[in-house]
Amino acid sequence: PTPPGLPTPAVLKLLPVRVSHLCLRSAYLQRGNALAAMGKEEEARESYEKVFPLLEDEPRCARVDWERHSLYVNIGNTYSRSGDFDAALAQYDKAEKLGQDHLNEEGGSEKDGKGMVACVKRARAFALKRAGKDGEAKKILKEVVEQQIKDNIEAAAAKKKEAEGAKKDEAASEAK
């Protein structure tokens, strides 16, 4: 992986390889999406799965975990559309674990973790509905909506507190 910071001759030498990997990963993902849209679920899965070896040397970070997450969700969706709910569930579990890792591990991104968990819960709910388990699907979607409302309330409160703090700081600096 390319180290952070200013480009060095060593980093610039690796840049074409890195860009080619990014392009190849994107191509496999988009190919999988196109195949899935045409109903070619097995071929779509094969295309998605070709991305994983290209991610092996990538660091654990939110951006790359989102890429892994989307692959697991997409693969799960192909299984769901093919009627194999158990296989879909296994993929959704992997995707949800990536999100939970961000919520539970030091250095994780809470915002990304919550986003990943919500995304996979929605996918799981639609798969449950497809499998005729409407009650379970509604329960999961209700959890997602309730969490989003809670997060929105917390974000609004934090923004209000920040604005009040800025006002106090401004008043204090004017008083000097």
N, C-alpha and C positions, 0 to 999 in steps of 0.2 A: 504494500500500500504506500501511497505517496505521503510523506510526512507533512505535517502542517508547517506553515511558515513561508518565508520567501523562497522562490525557486533558486535552486543551486544547479550547477552543471549535471550532477548526478540525478537530480529530480527531473530536470528537463529531458534527460536521456530516457527516463522511464515514461514520460508523458504519452508518447504515441502508443505504447503498449497499454497503458491505463485507459486511454480514450478508446482504443479498439475493443477492450473488454467491456467498457460501458456500452458501446454501440452494439456489441454482440448480445449482451444481456437484454438490452432494450428490444433488439430484433426478435429474440426468442419469445420475450413477453408479448410483444405485439402480434407475432405470428400465432401464439397460443390464443390470444384474444380473438383474432380473426377466425381461427378454426372453431373456437367455442361458439362464436356467433353463427357459424354455419352448421352447428349441431354435431361437429366432429369431435366429440368429447375426448376420446382416447388419444387422438392425434394432438389435441390441445394440451392434454396432460403431459405427453411426451415432450412437447416444446417447452412447457413451463419447467419441467424437471431438468432440462438441459442448462438452466440458469444456475442451479445449485452448485455445481462444481466450480463455476466462475466466481462464486461468492465465498469459497472456502477460505481464501487468504485475506478476506476483507475483515476489518475490525468490527467489534460490536459497537455500533453507534446507532442513533435513532434513524438516520437516513437509510443505512443498509438494512437495519431491522425492519423498516417499513417495506423495503423491497422483498425481503424474505417473507414477511407477513403477507404481502399481497399474493405472492406465489402460493403459499399454503391455502389462502382463502380461495384463490382461483382454482386450484386443484380440487379443493373441497367442493366447490360449486360444480365442477365437471362431474364429480362422483354423484352429487345430489341430483343433477339433471339426468344422470344415467340410472337413477333409482337405487344407488348403493349408499344408503344413509350412513351405515356404520363406517365406511371408508371416508365419507365426507366428514363425519364427526371427528375422526382421528386427525384429519388435516386441520379442522377448526381448532382442535385442542392445541396443536403445535403453534398455530397463529396466536391464540389467546395467551399461551405461555410467554411469547415474546413481549406482549403488552404487559403482562403481570410482572415480568422481569424488570421492566422500566419503572413500575410502581413500587416494587419491593426491594430492589437492589440499590446500593449506594451509587450515585453517579448516573442513575437512570433519569429519563425525562418523564416527569409526571404527565405533562400534556400529551406527549406521544403515546405513553402507556395507556392513558384513558382513551385516546383516539383509536388505538389498535383494538382494545377490548370492545369498545362500542361497535366498531366495524365488524368484527368477527361475530359478535352477538347478533347483529342484524342478519348477517349471512346465515348463521345457524337458525335463526327464526324463520327465514324464508325457506330453508331446507326442511325444517319441521313442518311448515305449512304444506310444502310440496309432498311430504310424506303423510299428509292427512292428520297431523297432530296440531290442529289449530289452537287448542287450549295452551299447549306448551309454548307455541310460537308467540301467542299474545302475551303470555307471562314474561317472556324474554324481552319483547319489544317494550313492554311497560317498564321494565327495569332500565332499559336504555334511555327512554324518555325521562324517567324520574331522575336518573343520574345527570342527564343534560340540564334539566331544570335546576338541580342542586348546584351544579358547576356554574351555571349562569348567574345564580344568586350570589354565590361566593365571589365570582369575578366582579360583579357590580359592586359588592360591598368593599372589596379590595381597592377598586378604582376610586370609590367615594372617599375611602380613608386616605388614599394617596393624594387626592385633590385637596382634602382638608389639611393634610400635613404640608403641602406646598403653599397653601394660603397662610398657614401659621408661620412658615419660614419667611415668606414674603413680608408679612406684617412685622416680624421680628427684625428683618434687615432694614425695613423702612424706619423703625423706631430708633435705630442706631444713628 
